[in-house]
Amino acid sequence: MSSAAPPARVILVVDDEPGVRRLACQLLERDGYGTLEAEDGREALALLSVDASRIALVLTDVRMPHLNGMQLEQAIRDEWPLLPVILMSGEVTREWIARLVRERPLRMLRKPFDAGDLLETVRELLMEREGGEPQVGK
């Protein structure tokens, strides 16, 4: 966990693969964001229940044990409707993503992603949430 960014700039990264989770955190931290990590949806909800106000955005894998990314996204939308969520997956097709996004407003990030894709998606979503210019961690 990094504390480099102010509390409002913390991203919760949720993925059951430690390497993917660590890479995403490193890319975000290098851009000035603080990060929290959770290895599944249940752990993410536990972190959110302690202090959701610290978290600006949730980045979560779709396929995880116990509570998957779609279930996590729904729980977040029910409890913290203004908290943005980005779903990431390498196992879904473009058609599946298009159908899902038509059904409800979601942001998807296809794995493998590069730093530019990740940071652009995070900035865009935070900008929409905050109603202004793109926000960077620095």
DSSP file (Angstrom, degrees, kcal/mol; ACC not computed):
  #  RESIDUE AA STRUCTURE BP1 BP2  ACC     N-H-->O    O-->H-N    N-H-->O    O-->H-N    TCO  KAPPA ALPHA  PHI   PSI    X-CA   Y-CA   Z-CA
    1    1 A M              0   0    0      0, 0.0     2,-0.4     0, 0.0    35,-0.2   0.000 360.0 360.0 360.0 139.7    0.0    0.0    0.0
    2    2 A S  B     -A   35   0A   0     33,-1.1    33,-0.5     1,-0.1     3,-0.1  -0.876 360.0-169.9-112.4 145.7    1.2    3.5   -0.8
    3    3 A S        +     0   0    0     -2,-0.4    31,-0.1    31,-0.1    -1,-0.1   0.119  57.0 110.3-116.2  20.0    0.3    6.6    1.0
    4    4 A A        +     0   0    0     29,-0.2    30,-0.1     2,-0.1    -1,-0.1   0.828  68.5  62.7 -65.6 -34.2    1.9    9.0   -1.6
    5    5 A A  S    S-     0   0    0     -3,-0.1    28,-0.1     1,-0.1   133,-0.1  -0.598  96.2 -98.3 -94.1 153.6   -1.4   10.4   -2.8
    6    6 A P    >   -     0   0    0      0, 0.0     3,-2.5     0, 0.0    28,-0.3  -0.270  47.3 -97.9 -60.5 158.4   -4.0   12.3   -0.8
    7    7 A P  G >  S+     0   0    0      0, 0.0     3,-1.2     0, 0.0    49,-0.2   0.815 122.8  58.8 -52.0 -36.5   -6.9   10.2    0.5
    8    8 A A  G 3  S+     0   0    0      1,-0.3    46,-0.0    47,-0.1    47,-0.0   0.580 100.9  58.6 -71.5  -7.3   -9.2   11.2   -2.3
    9    9 A R  G <  S+     0   0    0     -3,-2.5    25,-1.4    46,-0.1     2,-0.4   0.031  76.3 124.0-109.9  25.6   -6.7    9.9   -4.9
   10   10 A V  E <   -bc  34  55A   0     -3,-1.2    46,-3.1    44,-0.9    47,-1.0  -0.740  44.4-157.7 -93.4 133.2   -6.6    6.3   -3.7
   11   11 A I  E     -bc  35  57A   0     23,-2.7    25,-2.1    -2,-0.4     2,-0.7  -0.933   9.5-143.4-109.5 128.9   -7.4    3.4   -6.1
   12   12 A L  E     -bc  36  58A   0     45,-2.5    47,-3.1    -2,-0.5     2,-0.5  -0.843  16.5-160.3 -91.7 117.7   -8.5    0.0   -4.8
   13   13 A V  E     -bc  37  59A   0     23,-3.0    25,-2.2    -2,-0.7     2,-0.5  -0.887   7.7-172.1-104.3 122.4   -7.0   -2.7   -7.0
   14   14 A V  E     +bc  38  60A   0     45,-3.2    47,-2.4    -2,-0.5     2,-0.3  -0.955  23.9 131.8-122.3 115.2   -8.8   -6.1   -6.8
   15   15 A D        -     0   0    0     23,-1.9     6,-0.1    -2,-0.5    49,-0.1  -0.938  49.2-141.4-160.7 137.8   -7.3   -9.1   -8.5
   16   16 A D  S    S+     0   0    0     47,-0.3    23,-0.1    -2,-0.3     3,-0.1   0.572  87.6  82.4 -79.5  -7.7   -6.7  -12.7   -7.3
   17   17 A E     >  -     0   0    0      1,-0.2     4,-2.5     2,-0.0     3,-0.3  -0.869  69.6-156.6 -97.6 110.8   -3.4  -12.8   -9.3
   18   18 A P  H  > S+     0   0    0      0, 0.0     4,-2.7     0, 0.0     5,-0.2   0.846  90.4  54.5 -56.8 -36.7   -0.7  -11.1   -7.1
   19   19 A G  H  > S+     0   0    0      2,-0.2     4,-2.3     1,-0.2     5,-0.2   0.912 111.1  43.7 -65.1 -42.6    1.5  -10.2  -10.2
   20   20 A V  H  > S+     0   0    0     -3,-0.3     4,-2.5     2,-0.2     5,-0.2   0.920 115.1  49.9 -66.9 -44.0   -1.3   -8.4  -12.0
   21   21 A R  H  X S+     0   0    0     -4,-2.5     4,-2.2     1,-0.2    -2,-0.2   0.926 112.8  46.3 -60.5 -45.9   -2.4   -6.6   -8.8
   22   22 A R  H  X S+     0   0    0     -4,-2.7     4,-2.7    -5,-0.2    -1,-0.2   0.903 111.5  51.5 -65.7 -42.4    1.2   -5.5   -8.0
   23   23 A L  H  X S+     0   0    0     -4,-2.3     4,-2.5     2,-0.2     5,-0.2   0.937 110.6  48.1 -60.6 -47.2    1.8   -4.3  -11.6
   24   24 A A  H  X S+     0   0    0     -4,-2.5     4,-2.3     1,-0.2    -1,-0.2   0.917 112.7  49.3 -60.2 -42.9   -1.4   -2.2  -11.6
   25   25 A C  H  X S+     0   0    0     -4,-2.2     4,-3.1    -5,-0.2     5,-0.2   0.919 110.0  50.7 -63.0 -43.2   -0.5   -0.7   -8.3
   26   26 A Q  H  X S+     0   0    0     -4,-2.7     4,-2.3     2,-0.2    -2,-0.2   0.917 111.1  48.1 -61.3 -43.7    3.0    0.1   -9.5
   27   27 A L  H  X S+     0   0    0     -4,-2.5     4,-0.9     2,-0.2    -1,-0.2   0.915 115.3  44.9 -63.6 -42.8    1.7    1.9  -12.6
   28   28 A L  H  <>S+     0   0    0     -4,-2.3     5,-2.3    -5,-0.2     3,-0.5   0.915 113.4  49.5 -67.7 -43.3   -0.8    3.8  -10.6
   29   29 A E  H ><5S+     0   0    0     -4,-3.1     3,-1.8     1,-0.2    -2,-0.2   0.879 105.5  57.4 -64.2 -38.1    1.7    4.8   -7.8
   30   30 A R  H 3<5S+     0   0    0     -4,-2.3    -1,-0.2     1,-0.3    -2,-0.2   0.793 106.0  51.3 -62.9 -26.7    4.2    5.9  -10.4
   31   31 A D  T 3<5S-     0   0    0     -4,-0.9   107,-0.9    -3,-0.5   106,-0.5   0.373 129.1 -98.3 -91.6   4.1    1.6    8.3  -11.7
   32   32 A G  T < 5S+     0   0    0     -3,-1.8    -3,-0.2     1,-0.3     2,-0.2   0.443  79.1 131.5  99.6   0.7    1.0    9.6   -8.1
   33   33 A Y      < -     0   0    0     -5,-2.3    -1,-0.3    -6,-0.1     2,-0.2  -0.559  53.5-127.7 -82.6 150.2   -2.0    7.7   -7.0
   34   34 A G  E     - b   0  10A   0    -25,-1.4   -23,-2.7   -28,-0.3     2,-0.4  -0.636  30.1-153.3 -84.2 155.5   -2.2    5.9   -3.7
   35   35 A T  E     -Ab   2  11A   0    -33,-0.5   -33,-1.1    -2,-0.2     2,-0.3  -0.965  19.6-168.5-134.5 151.2   -3.3    2.3   -3.8
   36   36 A L  E     - b   0  12A   0    -25,-2.1   -23,-3.0    -2,-0.4     2,-0.4  -0.957  20.8-144.9-125.7 149.0   -4.9   -0.3   -1.7
   37   37 A E  E     + b   0  13A   0     -2,-0.3     2,-0.3   -25,-0.2   -23,-0.2  -0.919  18.5 175.8-120.7 144.2   -4.9   -4.0   -2.7
   38   38 A A  E     - b   0  14A   0    -25,-2.2   -23,-1.9    -2,-0.4     3,-0.1  -0.992  22.9-149.6-140.2 141.9   -7.5   -6.8   -2.2
   39   39 A E  S    S+     0   0    0     -2,-0.3     2,-0.3   -25,-0.2   -25,-0.1   0.547  79.4   5.4 -92.1  -5.8   -7.2  -10.3   -3.5
   40   40 A D  S  > S-     0   0    0     24,-0.1     4,-2.0   -25,-0.1     5,-0.1  -0.970  83.3 -90.9-161.2 176.2  -10.9  -10.8   -4.0
   41   41 A G  H  > S+     0   0    0     26,-1.2     4,-2.5    24,-0.5     5,-0.2   0.843 119.4  55.4 -64.6 -35.7  -14.3   -9.1   -3.9
   42   42 A R  H  > S+     0   0    0      2,-0.2     4,-2.0     1,-0.2    -1,-0.2   0.929 109.6  46.4 -63.9 -44.1  -15.0  -10.0   -0.2
   43   43 A E  H  > S+     0   0    0      1,-0.2     4,-2.1     2,-0.2    -1,-0.2   0.887 111.3  53.2 -64.7 -37.8  -11.7   -8.4    0.9
   44   44 A A  H  X S+     0   0    0     -4,-2.0     4,-2.5     1,-0.2    -2,-0.2   0.924 108.6  48.7 -62.9 -44.8  -12.5   -5.4   -1.3
   45   45 A L  H  X S+     0   0    0     -4,-2.5     4,-2.4     1,-0.2    -1,-0.2   0.867 109.0  53.9 -64.3 -35.6  -15.9   -4.9    0.4
   46   46 A A  H  X S+     0   0    0     -4,-2.0     4,-1.1     2,-0.2    -1,-0.2   0.921 110.3  46.4 -63.6 -43.1  -14.3   -5.3    3.8
   47   47 A L  H  X S+     0   0    0     -4,-2.1     4,-1.7     1,-0.2     3,-0.4   0.916 113.4  49.2 -64.1 -42.9  -11.8   -2.5    2.9
   48   48 A L  H  X S+     0   0    0     -4,-2.5     4,-1.0     1,-0.2    -2,-0.2   0.884 106.2  56.1 -63.7 -38.7  -14.6   -0.3    1.5
   49   49 A S  H  < S+     0   0    0     -4,-2.4    -1,-0.2     1,-0.2    -2,-0.2   0.787 106.3  51.9 -67.5 -25.5  -16.8   -0.8    4.6
   50   50 A V  H  < S-     0   0    0     -4,-1.1    -1,-0.2    -3,-0.4    -2,-0.2   0.916 138.3 -14.1 -75.1 -44.5  -14.0    0.5    6.9
   51   51 A D  H ><  +     0   0    0     -4,-1.7     3,-1.3     1,-0.1     4,-0.4  -0.369  62.1 164.4-162.6  72.3  -13.5    3.7    4.9
   52   52 A A  G >< S+     0   0    0     -4,-1.0     3,-1.4     1,-0.3    -3,-0.1   0.764  74.3  73.0 -64.3 -24.8  -15.0    4.1    1.5
   53   53 A S  G 3  S+     0   0    0      1,-0.3    -1,-0.3    -5,-0.2    -5,-0.1   0.737  90.5  58.5 -65.6 -20.9  -14.4    7.8    1.6
   54   54 A R  G <  S+     0   0    0     -3,-1.3   -44,-0.9    -6,-0.1     2,-0.5   0.715  92.3  83.4 -75.0 -20.9  -10.7    7.3    1.1
   55   55 A I  E <   -c   10   0A   0     -3,-1.4   -44,-0.2    -4,-0.4     3,-0.1  -0.745  49.2-179.8 -99.4 125.5  -11.2    5.5   -2.2
   56   56 A A  E    S-     0   0A   0    -46,-3.1     2,-0.3    -2,-0.5   -45,-0.2   0.714  71.3  -1.3 -89.6 -24.5  -11.7    7.4   -5.4
   57   57 A L  E     -c   11   0A   0    -47,-1.0   -45,-2.5    26,-0.1     2,-0.5  -0.983  59.3-134.3-165.3 150.2  -12.1    4.4   -7.8
   58   58 A V  E     -cd  12  85A   0     26,-2.3    28,-3.0    -2,-0.3     2,-0.6  -0.972  12.3-167.3-116.5 129.4  -12.1    0.6   -7.8
   59   59 A L  E     +cd  13  86A   0    -47,-3.1   -45,-3.2    -2,-0.5     2,-0.4  -0.969  23.1 173.7-112.7 114.7  -10.2   -1.4  -10.4
   60   60 A T  E     -cd  14  87A   0     26,-3.0    28,-2.6    -2,-0.6   -45,-0.2  -0.959  33.2-123.5-133.3 143.4  -11.3   -5.0  -10.3
   61   61 A D  E     - d   0  88A   0    -47,-2.4    28,-0.2    -2,-0.4     3,-0.1  -0.420  20.7-138.7 -68.9 153.4  -10.7   -8.3  -12.2
   62   62 A V  S    S+     0   0    0     26,-1.9     7,-2.4     1,-0.2     2,-0.7   0.919  87.9  56.1 -80.7 -48.1  -13.9   -9.9  -13.5
   63   63 A R        +     0   0    0     25,-0.3   -47,-0.3     5,-0.2    -1,-0.2  -0.779  70.0 133.8 -96.5 112.2  -13.0  -13.5  -12.7
   64   64 A M        -     0   0    0     -2,-0.7   -24,-0.1    -3,-0.1     2,-0.0  -0.979  52.8-102.0-148.2 155.5  -12.1  -14.1   -9.1
   65   65 A P  S    S+     0   0    0      0, 0.0     2,-2.6     0, 0.0   -24,-0.5  -0.333  95.0  11.3 -74.0 164.1  -13.1  -16.7   -6.4
   66   66 A H  S    S+     0   0    0    -26,-0.1     2,-0.4   -25,-0.1   -26,-0.1  -0.356 138.3  16.5  72.6 -63.6  -15.6  -16.1   -3.7
   67   67 A L  S    S-     0   0    0     -2,-2.6   -26,-1.2     4,-0.0   -25,-0.1  -0.907  83.4-148.1-142.4 108.6  -17.1  -12.8   -5.1
   68   68 A N     >  -     0   0    0     -2,-0.4     4,-2.6   -28,-0.1    -5,-0.2  -0.126  30.5 -97.3 -77.8 175.2  -16.3  -12.0   -8.7
   69   69 A G  H  > S+     0   0    0     -7,-2.4     4,-2.7     1,-0.2    -7,-0.2   0.839 121.8  52.1 -61.9 -36.6  -15.9   -8.6  -10.3
   70   70 A M  H  > S+     0   0    0     -8,-0.6     4,-2.1     2,-0.2    -1,-0.2   0.912 112.3  45.9 -67.2 -41.4  -19.4   -8.4  -11.6
   71   71 A Q  H  > S+     0   0    0     -9,-0.2     4,-2.4     2,-0.2    -2,-0.2   0.892 113.5  50.0 -66.5 -39.4  -20.8   -9.2   -8.1
   72   72 A L  H  X S+     0   0    0     -4,-2.6     4,-2.6     2,-0.2     5,-0.2   0.927 109.2  51.3 -63.1 -45.5  -18.4   -6.7   -6.6
   73   73 A E  H  X S+     0   0    0     -4,-2.7     4,-2.6     1,-0.2    -2,-0.2   0.907 111.1  48.3 -59.3 -42.6  -19.4   -4.0   -9.0
   74   74 A Q  H  X S+     0   0    0     -4,-2.1     4,-2.2     2,-0.2    -1,-0.2   0.915 111.2  49.6 -65.2 -43.2  -23.1   -4.6   -8.2
   75   75 A A  H  X S+     0   0    0     -4,-2.4     4,-2.3     2,-0.2     5,-0.3   0.896 112.5  48.2 -62.9 -40.0  -22.5   -4.5   -4.4
   76   76 A I  H  X S+     0   0    0     -4,-2.6     4,-3.5     2,-0.2     7,-0.2   0.929 110.6  50.7 -65.5 -44.6  -20.5   -1.2   -4.8
   77   77 A R  H  < S+     0   0    0     -4,-2.6    -2,-0.2    -5,-0.2    -1,-0.2   0.878 112.8  47.2 -61.9 -36.6  -23.3    0.3   -7.0
   78   78 A D  H  < S+     0   0    0     -4,-2.2    -1,-0.2    -5,-0.2    -2,-0.2   0.903 126.1  26.7 -69.5 -42.1  -25.9   -0.7   -4.3
   79   79 A E  H  < S+     0   0    0     -4,-2.3    -2,-0.2     1,-0.2    -3,-0.2   0.845 137.8  21.5 -93.0 -38.3  -23.9    0.6   -1.3
   80   80 A W    ><  +     0   0    0     -4,-3.5     3,-2.0    -5,-0.3    -1,-0.2  -0.656  68.2 175.2-131.3  74.1  -21.7    3.4   -2.8
   81   81 A P  T 3  S+     0   0    0      0, 0.0    -1,-0.1     0, 0.0    -4,-0.1   0.682  77.3  52.6 -62.5 -20.3  -23.4    4.4   -6.1
   82   82 A L  T 3  S+     0   0    0     -6,-0.1    -5,-0.1     2,-0.1    -6,-0.0   0.517  82.5 103.8 -92.5  -4.7  -21.1    7.3   -6.9
   83   83 A L  S <  S-     0   0    0     -3,-2.0   -26,-0.1    -7,-0.2    -3,-0.1  -0.677  71.4-133.0 -81.1 116.6  -17.9    5.2   -6.5
   84   84 A P        -     0   0    0      0, 0.0   -26,-2.3     0, 0.0     2,-0.4  -0.387  19.9-161.9 -72.6 147.9  -16.6    4.4  -10.0
   85   85 A V  E     -d   58   0A   0    -28,-0.2    22,-0.7    -2,-0.1     2,-0.5  -0.992   9.2-161.8-130.7 134.9  -15.5    0.9  -11.0
   86   86 A I  E     -de  59 107A   0    -28,-3.0   -26,-3.0    -2,-0.4     2,-0.4  -0.983  13.4-152.6-114.0 124.3  -13.4   -0.3  -13.8
   87   87 A L  E     -de  60 108A   0     20,-3.0    22,-2.7    -2,-0.5     2,-0.4  -0.774  11.9-167.0 -93.2 139.2  -13.7   -4.0  -14.7
   88   88 A M  E     +de  61 109A   0    -28,-2.6   -26,-1.9    -2,-0.4     2,-0.3  -0.984  15.5 152.9-129.7 142.5  -10.7   -5.8  -16.2
   89   89 A S  E     - e   0 110A   0     20,-1.6    22,-1.9    -2,-0.4     3,-0.1  -0.972  34.3-162.3-162.4 147.2  -10.5   -9.1  -17.9
   90   90 A G  S    S+     0   0    0     -2,-0.3    20,-0.1    20,-0.2    -1,-0.1   0.385  90.1  64.0-105.9  -0.9   -8.5  -11.0  -20.5
   91   91 A E  S    S+     0   0    0      2,-0.1     2,-0.3   -28,-0.0    -1,-0.1   0.331  81.5  89.5-108.7   6.3  -11.1  -13.7  -21.0
   92   92 A V        -     0   0    0     -3,-0.1     2,-0.2     1,-0.0    -3,-0.1  -0.769  68.5-126.8-107.7 152.3  -14.0  -11.8  -22.4
   93   93 A T     >  -     0   0    0     -2,-0.3     4,-2.2     1,-0.1     5,-0.2  -0.487  24.3-113.6 -89.6 162.9  -14.8  -11.0  -26.0
   94   94 A R  H  > S+     0   0    0      1,-0.2     4,-2.7     2,-0.2     5,-0.2   0.864 119.0  55.4 -61.1 -36.2  -15.5   -7.6  -27.5
   95   95 A E  H  > S+     0   0    0      2,-0.2     4,-2.5     1,-0.2    -1,-0.2   0.911 106.7  49.4 -64.2 -42.2  -19.1   -8.7  -28.2
   96   96 A W  H  > S+     0   0    0      2,-0.2     4,-2.6     1,-0.2    -2,-0.2   0.922 112.3  48.1 -62.3 -44.3  -19.6   -9.7  -24.5
   97   97 A I  H  X S+     0   0    0     -4,-2.2     4,-2.7     2,-0.2     5,-0.2   0.931 111.3  50.1 -61.7 -45.8  -18.2   -6.3  -23.4
   98   98 A A  H  X S+     0   0    0     -4,-2.7     4,-1.7     1,-0.2    -2,-0.2   0.911 112.9  46.5 -61.0 -42.9  -20.4   -4.4  -25.9
   99   99 A R  H  X S+     0   0    0     -4,-2.5     4,-1.6     2,-0.2    -1,-0.2   0.921 113.6  48.8 -64.4 -44.0  -23.5   -6.3  -24.7
  100  100 A L  H  X S+     0   0    0     -4,-2.6     4,-1.7     1,-0.2    -2,-0.2   0.909 110.2  50.0 -63.5 -43.6  -22.7   -5.8  -21.0
  101  101 A V  H  < S+     0   0    0     -4,-2.7    -1,-0.2     1,-0.2    -2,-0.2   0.831 107.8  54.9 -67.3 -31.8  -22.1   -2.0  -21.5
  102  102 A R  H  < S+     0   0    0     -4,-1.7    -1,-0.2    -5,-0.2    -2,-0.2   0.868 107.1  51.6 -65.6 -35.4  -25.4   -1.7  -23.3
  103  103 A E  H  < S-     0   0    0     -4,-1.6    -2,-0.2     1,-0.3    -1,-0.2   0.845 131.2  -8.8 -72.8 -34.4  -27.1   -3.3  -20.3
  104  104 A R  S  < S-     0   0    0     -4,-1.7     2,-0.8     2,-0.0    -1,-0.3  -0.975  84.6 -87.7-160.0 152.6  -25.6   -0.9  -17.8
  105  105 A P        +     0   0    0      0, 0.0     2,-0.3     0, 0.0    -4,-0.1  -0.505  61.7 155.4 -71.7 108.1  -22.9    1.7  -17.8
  106  106 A L        -     0   0    0     -2,-0.8     2,-0.5    -5,-0.1   -20,-0.1  -0.926  38.0-137.2-129.4 154.3  -19.6    0.0  -17.2
  107  107 A R  E     -e   86   0A   0    -22,-0.7   -20,-3.0    -2,-0.3     2,-0.4  -0.960  23.3-166.9-110.2 131.4  -16.0    0.6  -17.9
  108  108 A M  E     -e   87   0A   0     -2,-0.5     2,-0.5   -22,-0.2   -20,-0.2  -0.924  11.9-166.4-119.4 142.7  -13.9   -2.3  -19.1
  109  109 A L  E     -e   88   0A   0    -22,-2.7   -20,-1.6    -2,-0.4     2,-0.4  -0.989  21.1-138.2-127.2 119.6  -10.2   -2.6  -19.4
  110  110 A R  E     -e   89   0A   0     -2,-0.5   -20,-0.2   -22,-0.2   -22,-0.1  -0.633  30.7 -99.5 -84.1 130.4   -9.0   -5.6  -21.5
  111  111 A K  S    S+     0   0    0    -22,-1.9     2,-0.1    -2,-0.4     3,-0.0  -0.675 103.0  48.7 -85.2 145.7   -6.0   -7.5  -20.2
  112  112 A P  S    S+     0   0    0      0, 0.0     2,-0.3     0, 0.0    -2,-0.1   0.563  82.4 170.0 -75.8 143.8   -3.2   -7.4  -21.0
  113  113 A F        -     0   0    0     -2,-0.1     2,-0.2    -4,-0.1    -2,-0.1  -0.791  24.4-135.6-114.8 160.3   -3.2   -3.6  -20.7
  114  114 A D     >  -     0   0    0     -2,-0.3     4,-2.3     1,-0.1     5,-0.2  -0.645  34.8 -96.7-108.3 173.5   -0.3   -1.2  -20.8
  115  115 A A  H  > S+     0   0    0      1,-0.2     4,-2.8    -2,-0.2     5,-0.3   0.886 122.6  53.5 -56.5 -42.4    0.4    1.8  -18.6
  116  116 A G  H  > S+     0   0    0      1,-0.2     4,-2.4     2,-0.2     5,-0.2   0.917 109.2  47.5 -61.3 -45.2   -1.2    4.2  -21.1
  117  117 A D  H  > S+     0   0    0      2,-0.2     4,-2.1     1,-0.2    -1,-0.2   0.935 115.2  46.0 -60.9 -47.2   -4.5    2.2  -21.3
  118  118 A L  H  X S+     0   0    0     -4,-2.3     4,-2.4     1,-0.2    -2,-0.2   0.954 116.0  43.1 -61.9 -52.4   -4.8    1.9  -17.5
  119  119 A L  H  X S+     0   0    0     -4,-2.8     4,-2.7     1,-0.2     5,-0.2   0.871 113.4  51.7 -67.1 -36.9   -4.0    5.5  -16.7
  120  120 A E  H  X S+     0   0    0     -4,-2.4     4,-2.5    -5,-0.3    -1,-0.2   0.922 111.6  47.2 -63.9 -43.3   -6.1    7.0  -19.5
  121  121 A T  H  X S+     0   0    0     -4,-2.1     4,-2.2    -5,-0.2    -2,-0.2   0.917 113.7  47.9 -65.0 -43.3   -9.1    4.9  -18.3
  122  122 A V  H  X S+     0   0    0     -4,-2.4     4,-2.5    -5,-0.2     5,-0.2   0.945 113.4  47.5 -61.5 -48.8   -8.6    5.9  -14.7
  123  123 A R  H  X S+     0   0    0     -4,-2.7     4,-2.5     1,-0.2    12,-0.6   0.914 111.7  50.2 -61.0 -44.1   -8.2    9.6  -15.6
  124  124 A E  H  X S+     0   0    0     -4,-2.5     4,-2.3    -5,-0.2    -1,-0.2   0.921 112.6  46.0 -61.0 -44.6  -11.3    9.6  -17.8
  125  125 A L  H  X S+     0   0    0     -4,-2.2     4,-2.2     2,-0.2    -1,-0.2   0.901 113.7  47.9 -68.9 -40.1  -13.5    7.9  -15.2
  126  126 A L  H  X S+     0   0    0     -4,-2.5     4,-2.5     2,-0.2    -1,-0.2   0.884 110.4  53.4 -65.9 -37.1  -12.3   10.2  -12.4
  127  127 A M  H  X>S+     0   0    0     -4,-2.5     5,-1.4    -5,-0.2     4,-1.4   0.926 109.7  47.7 -62.1 -44.4  -12.9   13.2  -14.6
  128  128 A E  H  <5S+     0   0    0     -4,-2.3    -2,-0.2     1,-0.2    -1,-0.2   0.915 113.1  48.5 -62.2 -42.5  -16.4   12.1  -15.3
  129  129 A R  H  <5S+     0   0    0     -4,-2.2    -2,-0.2     1,-0.2    -1,-0.2   0.898 118.1  39.5 -63.8 -41.1  -17.0   11.6  -11.5
  130  130 A E  H  <5S-     0   0    0     -4,-2.5    -1,-0.2    -5,-0.1    -2,-0.2   0.541 103.4-131.1 -91.2  -7.4  -15.6   15.0  -10.6
  131  131 A G  T  <5S+     0   0    0     -4,-1.4     2,-0.2     1,-0.2    -3,-0.2   0.850  72.8  70.2  65.8  36.5  -17.1   16.8  -13.5
  132  132 A G  S   <S-     0   0    0     -5,-1.4    -1,-0.2     1,-0.2     3,-0.1  -0.598  88.5 -23.3-150.5-148.1  -14.0   18.6  -14.7
  133  133 A E  S    S-     0   0    0     -2,-0.2    -1,-0.2     1,-0.2    -3,-0.1  -0.323  80.9 -77.5 -72.5 157.0  -10.6   18.2  -16.3
  134  134 A P        -     0   0    0      0, 0.0     2,-0.5     0, 0.0    -1,-0.2  -0.302  50.5-139.1 -54.8 136.8   -8.8   14.9  -16.2
  135  135 A Q        -     0   0    0    -12,-0.6     2,-0.3   -13,-0.1    -9,-0.1  -0.875  17.8-169.7-104.9 128.6   -7.3   14.3  -12.8
  136  136 A V        -     0   0    0     -2,-0.5  -104,-0.1     1,-0.1   -17,-0.0  -0.805  31.9-119.2-110.2 159.6   -3.8   12.8  -12.4
  137  137 A G              0   0    0   -106,-0.5  -105,-0.2    -2,-0.3    -1,-0.1   0.829 360.0 360.0 -66.2 -32.1   -2.3   11.7   -9.2
  138  138 A K              0   0    0   -107,-0.9    -1,-0.3  -133,-0.1  -106,-0.1   0.466 360.0 360.0 -81.9 360.0    0.6   14.2   -9.4
